[in-house]
């Protein structure tokens, strides 16, 4: 189970995680194949990338022009660069913890919002 309080709250809102396969990416790193599947659904690696990660500024990435290849490698190297949670429901992907994203995921599950 995730130790991230935001992810825990979202899981609770989404049927307590019932019907989901949960992967704690701290313990079980995402694979290149999983990341490729996420990118196909999200449209780009950049859409999956979190600029809120503490290492983003610490590594000086805010001062660089990053490419899709850069985003891909950064996410694979450091799990904190993946915007979380990532939720697959049917053929849809929901990335991040914004209220809008969580509401859309609830709607896709048929949970009253």
Buried (B, 14 or more C-beta within 10 A) or exposed (E): EBEBEEBBEBBEBBEEBEEBEEBEBEEEEBEEEBBEBBBEBBEEBBBBBBEEBEBBEEBEBEEEEBEEEBBBBBBBEEBBBBBBBBBBBEEEBBBBBEEEBBBBBBEBBEEEE
